[in-house]
Amino acid sequence: MIPYSQQDIDETDLDAVQAVMRSAFLTQGPAGAQFESAFAALHDVPHAIAVCNATAALHLACLALGVGPGSRVWTSPISFVASANCALYCGAIVDFVDIDPTTRNLCVASLKEKLQQAARTGTLPHVLIPVHFAGLPCDLSEMRELADAYRFRILEDASHATGASYRGRPVGSQYADASVFSFHAVKIVTTGEGGLVSTRDSEIARRVRLLRSHGVTRDPGEMERAPDGPWYYEQMSLGFNYRLTDIQAALGTAQLRRLDVQHERRRLLADRYDALLGEMPLILAPRRPDRESAWHLYVVEIDEARTNRNRGAVFASLRSAGVGANVHYIPIHTQPYYRQLGFRPGDFPAAERYYRRALTLPLFPAMTHLQQEHVASVLRAALS
């Protein structure tokens, strides 16, 4: 089976992990800060705070942005459920903005319309969570203008977009108040599990750092009274145990050193897919001249105007021929839990139309040209 994605681990990764395993610190040592510094430098952002996974990062970023009971948070229906769940963890009210049918990202035109309606009813969002689906950055400049006009904050879900760029700048370096990245095993950079919050705001960074470790500080400057001794700490808020281990951080730092190489390989494979699939009845992965996708996923849609083959049949044909196709994602608002909150099929038609036709094809740096040609051959037969 050709997987839809897989981690890329080499000897430098193994050496980095082994060095930590032989050191005095498996967690809460120097490797975490080294990973954060390396990530911040690559993404041109002053603060990077690593945590145990991207869901935890979204949760902490929401809290640091002031999300709480009664807050309103909007996001895209085409994402993993964590992009919405993080707001519910804080007691907020979640709503969605339909996607742009071309980019599959949150649609700016739909956002404008929804904001105008919300302004009339006094239900404007406090935080917007746009998702860089498959690694292609959203329309961040336009979203920032709307955020400034309507006074909401932007939490950028860049879980698919480590190293992606928008208008010549790294994702996470501007426009958003805070950004979240994922280092799950199938992501562009992996720490096995892991996540990170980046921000230009020192106060947001301070809150995230405090909350990731039980809300406890050992900094005398943050304490309410003078410490009893060097052992002393104070709990300043109700936080969580969301720390990343030094083992994971060492792996992440080693992976970051070859991020450019990995991106180039993913881009070349995406270019080859465009050429191999160009004549098939498919809508190919989108591109935009002012941004560079991280190519975390290569997603096509079956063009119903040019074939009567449905996604289920094509998916089954691919799987039976050893091609590990997948589907990203089932619209969040159609999940049973979200239907209990009042959402219904038909609420976000562009997202539902996309889901009906979507198919994720294998894409990972170690994928060979022969494997890619096999994927294309099987797909051609399945669509005919």
Rosetta blueprint (number, residue, H / E / L):
1 M L
2 I E
3 P L
4 Y L
5 S L
6 Q L
7 Q L
8 D L
9 I L
10 D L
11 E H
12 T H
13 D H
14 L H
15 D H
16 A H
17 V H
18 Q H
19 A H
20 V H
21 M H
22 R L
23 S L
24 A L
25 F L
26 L L
27 T L
28 Q L
29 G L
30 P H
31 A H
32 G H
33 A H
34 Q H
35 F H
36 E H
37 S H
38 A H
39 F H
40 A H
41 A H
42 L H
43 H L
44 D L
45 V L
46 P L
47 H E
48 A E
49 I E
50 A E
51 V E
52 C L
53 N L
54 A H
55 T H
56 A H
57 A H
58 L H
59 H H
60 L H
61 A H
62 C H
63 L H
64 A H
65 L L
66 G L
67 V L
68 G L
69 P L
70 G L
71 S L
72 R E
73 V E
74 W E
75 T E
76 S L
77 P L
78 I L
79 S L
80 F L
81 V L
82 A H
83 S H
84 A H
85 N H
86 C H
87 A H
88 L H
89 Y H
90 C L
91 G L
92 A L
93 I E
94 V E
95 D E
96 F E
97 V L
98 D L
99 I E
100 D L
101 P L
102 T L
103 T L
104 R L
105 N L
106 L E
107 C L
108 V H
109 A H
110 S H
111 L H
112 K H
113 E H
114 K H
115 L H
116 Q H
117 Q H
118 A H
119 A H
120 R H
121 T H
122 G L
123 T L
124 L L
125 P L
126 H L
127 V E
128 L E
129 I E
130 P L
131 V E
132 H L
133 F H
134 A H
135 G H
136 L L
137 P L
138 C L
139 D L
140 L H
141 S H
142 E H
143 M H
144 R H
145 E H
146 L H
147 A H
148 D H
149 A H
150 Y H
151 R L
152 F L
153 R E
154 I E
155 L E
156 E E
157 D E
158 A L
159 S L
160 H L
161 A L
162 T L
163 G L
164 A L
165 S E
166 Y E
167 R L
168 G L
169 R E
170 P E
171 V L
172 G L
173 S L
174 Q L
175 Y L
176 A L
177 D L
178 A E
179 S E
180 V E
181 F E
182 S E
183 F L
184 H L
185 A L
186 V L
187 K L
188 I L
189 V L
190 T L
191 T L
192 G L
193 E L
194 G L
195 G E
196 L E
197 V E
198 S E
199 T E
200 R L
201 D L
202 S H
203 E H
204 I H
205 A H
206 R H
207 R H
208 V H
209 R H
210 L H
211 L H
212 R L
213 S E
214 H L
215 G L
216 V E
217 T E
218 R L
219 D L
220 P H
221 G H
222 E H
223 M L
224 E L
225 R L
226 A L
227 P L
228 D L
229 G L
230 P L
231 W L
232 Y L
233 Y L
234 E E
235 Q E
236 M L
237 S L
238 L L
239 G L
240 F L
241 N E
242 Y L
243 R L
244 L L
245 T L
246 D H
247 I H
248 Q H
249 A H
250 A H
251 L H
252 G H
253 T H
254 A H
255 Q H
256 L H
257 R L
258 R L
259 L H
260 D H
261 V H
262 Q H
263 H H
264 E H
265 R H
266 R H
267 R H
268 L H
269 L H
270 A H
271 D H
272 R H
273 Y H
274 D H
275 A H
276 L H
277 L H
278 G L
279 E L
280 M L
281 P L
282 L E
283 I E
284 L L
285 A L
286 P L
287 R L
288 R L
289 P L
290 D L
291 R E
292 E E
293 S L
294 A L
295 W L
296 H L
297 L L
298 Y E
299 V E
300 V E
301 E E
302 I E
303 D L
304 E L
305 A L
306 R L
307 T L
308 N L
309 R L
310 N L
311 R H
312 G H
313 A H
314 V H
315 F H
316 A H
317 S H
318 L H
319 R H
320 S H
321 A L
322 G L
323 V E
324 G L
325 A L
326 N E
327 V L
328 H L
329 Y L
330 I L
331 P L
332 I H
333 H H
334 T H
335 Q L
336 P H
337 Y H
338 Y H
339 R H
340 Q H
341 L L
342 G L
343 F L
344 R L
345 P L
346 G L
347 D L
348 F L
349 P H
350 A H
351 A H
352 E H
353 R H
354 Y H
355 Y H
356 R H
357 R H
358 A E
359 L E
360 T E
361 L E
362 P L
363 L L
364 F L
365 P L
366 A L
367 M L
368 T L
369 H H
370 L H
371 Q H
372 Q H
373 E H
374 H H
375 V H
376 A H
377 S H
378 V H
379 L H
380 R H
381 A H
382 A H
383 L H
384 S L
